[in-house]
Amino acid sequence: MTSTPTNSRRVFGYRWFLLIVWLVLQPSPAASNSQTLLTELNRLSPVEREKKLIEGAKKEGGVLVYSSENVTLLQRYEAAFAKRYPFVKAEYWRAGGDRVGTRVLAESRAGRLQADLVGLAFDVANEIKGAGVLARYLPPERKAYADAFKDAEGYFTPTHLIHAVIGYNSKLVSPREAPKDYPDLLSPFWRGTLTIDTEPSRALIGWLKAWGEEKTRRYLDGLARNGVTVTRGHTLQTQLLCAGEYKVGIELYLYTAAQMQRTGCPINIVYPNPTTVASAQSWAIPLAAPRPHAAALLLDFVLSAEGAELVADNGRIPARAGVKPKFETLNQLASGAVPIQVLTSEDAQRLRATADKLFKDIVLRR
């Protein structure tokens, strides 16, 4: 049977459609090569793996990082890495909160993920892993990091930790008046003097884990009734507290408060019950990393003792065993007197949606 020109075009177009669908469904070469390489590296000795990574990274010439990490720390990583491996140019795109995770997922779904290495917030790391975006990687340096914060299979590893604490302005609040724990902040004495972040996920998920949903709901309602002010950014919150704009920050980041103390800020730290601790930045290599050798080389460096020292030098709390914070205030955590509650990435995935909804419905809508 002879096809008409119209039918021929339809058949031709249909075949092209099938070809495009087939191509889309195929795993990309980058994705296949990335996991194949990393699996091979997992079997090599430290000396052999570095040799192979250096050879590959020299050919790749660069590495692109997506991260929500502090800019100063990223710059320190970049400078130290360039000193050791000058043949690799490291570049990064930075965004706050969970915007890195959002971009990683969007680009991955579109088949256009450009990042070679990603730094993910603790409350999105497990979601990204579950989406099948990340490669499995087990470098020797990973053994120095606690099991509670890294995933068991080897998809992501944290570099430092964040504790959520109460902070108060010691010029505006006397030791006698100072809060001792979260329930104290519901007193009318604090009305209109409290601040909380727009994304208080670490504290809120900690409350849900320790107290359950109903008690957490009542507590948020009490804070809202007490006129809590929502402020975007934990660093800004701490700065405003130092300036006397507020008397109390409900869930400040411990390392930020400790840094401010050293600059003369009149801030005192209270360890509430629970004082939640979670990973700050978890690092991972995407399956589709265009330059996997350079990505693995940079990740090995970030997780090394030298990388952890850079974390400590930046005023953070390293997640690597054997590397202590540089601020004495932070080392008080080792005494065991603080009621620490560990939040895992699984906790975040399980409780994040509930935490977000409660905060939106009770605090943001008032």
Number of C-alpha atoms within 10 A of each C-alpha: 3 6 9 9 9 9 11 12 12 12 13 11 12 12 12 12 12 11 12 11 11 10 11 12 9 8 12 14 11 16 18 14 17 26 21 14 16 21 15 11 21 15 12 14 12 13 8 11 20 17 12 15 19 18 13 16 24 16 13 18 15 19 25 20 21 23 27 23 20 13 14 10 18 18 14 16 21 17 14 16 19 15 11 10 17 14 16 22 17 21 15 17 14 16 15 12 17 17 17 22 22 13 14 20 18 13 13 19 12 9 13 11 19 18 25 26 27 28 24 29 25 29 29 22 29 21 17 20 17 10 11 12 21 24 22 20 23 18 22 14 17 21 13 15 19 14 12 13 25 23 19 10 9 15 22 27 29 28 25 20 21 22 25 26 25 24 26 28 24 20 14 15 15 11 11 7 10 20 21 16 16 19 13 12 23 20 12 12 11 18 15 17 18 23 26 21 19 17 18 21 20 26 24 23 27 27 23 19 20 15 14 12 17 9 13 21 18 12 19 19 18 19 25 22 16 19 18 25 18 17 15 13 17 21 16 13 26 27 18 17 26 24 14 19 15 22 24 31 27 25 26 29 23 25 22 19 29 20 17 17 17 12 8 9 20 19 28 18 21 21 21 20 18 21 23 25 22 27 27 24 25 27 23 27 27 29 27 26 27 23 24 28 29 30 29 27 22 26 22 18 18 23 24 19 18 14 23 26 21 19 26 20 17 18 18 27 27 28 28 24 12 11 16 20 21 17 18 10 16 19 12 11 14 9 7 8 9 15 13 17 17 17 21 20 22 17 18 24 17 15 19 19 11 16 24 16 12 18 21 13 13 18 21 13 8 11
